[in-house]
């Protein structure tokens, strides 16, 4: 099998391969809920949050903001050790809500004790582009000289009309500026994107690739839109179903494989689809299909067609 530029035979630059190159073995993420909130929930920007958001649908069972970060890490390690006994260590993933939405003094109280845990090799901090500033970037730059630090920004779409409709509360311009400031400090910089937000089409996502490919990114996570019961988006979907592109499984596999052929091959692909428990879903065309199966299908599609990440990439 061919060996691709990222160093293995998988037809995309996987997060597993990135960690293997950086650390020499497997690391497992531990999802942590540090009790943050969000500026478009607490009234600073808006209330109610993004229209698609229900954090309970994404948090593992061992996450509980009422417990200390250290306690959550210990529970997470115990949870994962039976499945991933060969892991060299763990990365603390601060996922819930906006994990830089607090004064720097509070961030120090959260992140520095986490990094003192003997099995923790680094941190991943999920946040919003408008919850970062120069002081905080300086702090994370300092941390990144001591251990692995990744900042993940929820961008979701590069189209401002979409961001406004789903109540993100920031523009793509703000996201691009914050991404550039983060990457300039040599901090691992990632983003999330959602395929299927209202008003967008697969043609739009291919057309937007030139903008995405030009960003100074380290990694990306891709999610198909999953409409969660009880959210504002579920109501929007019921009232305006024609505005949404809801993927069947096979359609998404084909789309994602083709999309990867045009994606910048320097980007690490951390995730290719989203997964929430089916009981949360307003509409479910994928049944009980787990993420591992989706990943296998996308990889198989790439291999069958002799495609790979960046095969058709055109540098700007």
C-alpha positions, 0 to 999 in steps of 0.5 A: 500500500502507498505511504502518504506524506503524513507517514502511514498508509491511511488515505487521510492525515489522521489524529492517531498518526499525528499523535504517533509522530509527536509522542511515539504512541497512543494517547487517549482524550479525557473529556472534562467539564470545567463548569464554563458557560458561554457569552451567548447563553449568559446574556453578554451576547445573547441567551439560549445559545446556538440553535443546535446546542444541547451539551448533554448530548455530547458529554460522556457519563463521567463528566460532571462539572460539580466534581473537580477537574482532577476527580473527572480525570481520574474517573475518565482514566479508570473508564478508558483503561479497560478499553485502551490499556496500551495508551501512553497517557492522556490529553485532558479535553475541555469540551463543554461550552467556552473554556476560555470564557473567564478571567486568566486567573481562573484559567490558571486555576483550571489548567495548571492543576490538570497538567500536574497529573502524572498521566496527562501529556497535554490539554485541548481547549474548546472555545469560541473565537470571541472568547480569546484575547492577547493575554490568554494567547500569551498564557497558552503560548507559554504553556505550549512550550512546556507541553502539548496545547491545542486550541479548538475553535467552534467556527461551524460555517464560514458564511456569516448569514448561516452563523447569524441564523444559528445564533453563533454570535460571531462572524467568520471574520472574527474566527479567521482573525483569532485563528491567525493570532493563535497559529502565529504563536505556534499553538496547535490550532483546530476548528469545528465545521458542521455540514448541513446547517440551514441554507447551505448545500454541498456545492457551497461546501466545495466552493468554500474550500479555497477559503478553508484551505488558506487558513493557518490550521493544524487540525479540523473536526467535521460533523454532519448536522444532527438535529437534537430534540428540544433545541431551537433548531429542531423547531426550525427544521419542523417549520422549514425542512427544505432549508436543511440538507440532512445526509443519508449515511451513504451520501455522507460517506461519498461526500466526505471522501470527495471533500477530502480529496480537495482538502489541504493535506497538511491539515490533521483530520481529527474527526470525520463525523459526529455521533450522539445517542439516537435518543437525542435525535429529532431525525435519524437516518443512520440508525444505530451506526457508530462512528467507527463504522462511518470512519471505516466506510469513508476510508474504504471509499477513498481506497476503492477510488484511489483517492486520498486527502489532498489528491486534488488540492490546489494551493493558493 
